[in-house]
Amino acid sequence: MEKYFKNITNKIKENLPDDVEALKIDVKQNFQSAIDAKIKKLDLVTREEFEIQEEVLKRTREKLEKLEEQLNSLEIDNKK
């Protein structure tokens, strides 16, 4: 998503006249700052963070399934 916004910023910069280089730099910095602020407000996570949490959830599910099997086994033994 960030890459998408950077592309937009670069296209805007490229379409400004060359004689306003200082303005181009200023516009790019202002757009980039505004985009970065909006992205931070979205409270997004990186792909790496997502994958780590996905793995933690997978292991938690596996442990839960094992515990459920143990509980079922104990309940069956208890009924005998």
N, C-alpha and C positions, 0 to 999 in steps of 0.2 A: 504494500500500500504506500509505504514511504517512497519507494522507487517511482511509483506512478505520479505522486505529487512533485517529485524532483524533476521528472520529465516535463510536466506542465510548466514548472518554473523555468526550466531551461528553454522551452519553446517560446515563452513570453519574452525572455531575455534576448533570444536570437532574433526576434522580430522587431526589436527596438532599433532605431537608427544608430549607426556606428559613432556618430559625433556626440552621442550622449553616453559615453562609456561609464562615466562616474554615476550617472543616473541608473544605468543598467546594473551596476554593481549594487547600488543602494536598493533598487527594486528587488533584486535577487535575494539580498540579505533579509529584507523585510518580508517577502513572501515565504522564504525558508523559515524564518522565526515564527510567522503566523501558522504555517503548516506544522512545524514541530510542536507548537503549543496545543494545537487541535489534536494531534496524534496522542500526546501525553494525556489529554483529557479523556480519550477513548478508553484508557486503561487496558491496553492491549498487552499480550504476552508474546515473547519471541517463539519461534518454532521450536527452539531447543527447550525452552521452559515448558511448552505444551507437551513435548515428547517425554520429558522427565515426569511430568504429572501423569501422563498416560501410562507410563511404566509402573509408577507407584500404585495407580488404581488397579492395574492388571494384577500386581502382586497381592494387593489387598483382597481382591475378588477371589484369588486362588486360596488365600488363607481362610477366608470366610467359608468357602466351599468345603475345605478340609474340616473346619470346626463344625459345620453343619452335619457332615458325615459322622464325625465322632459323637456328636450329640444324638443323632439318630441311632447309632450303635449302642450308646449307653441306655437310651430309652427302651430299645428292644431287649437288651439284657435285663433291664429293670422289670420288665413285664413278665419275664420267665420265672 
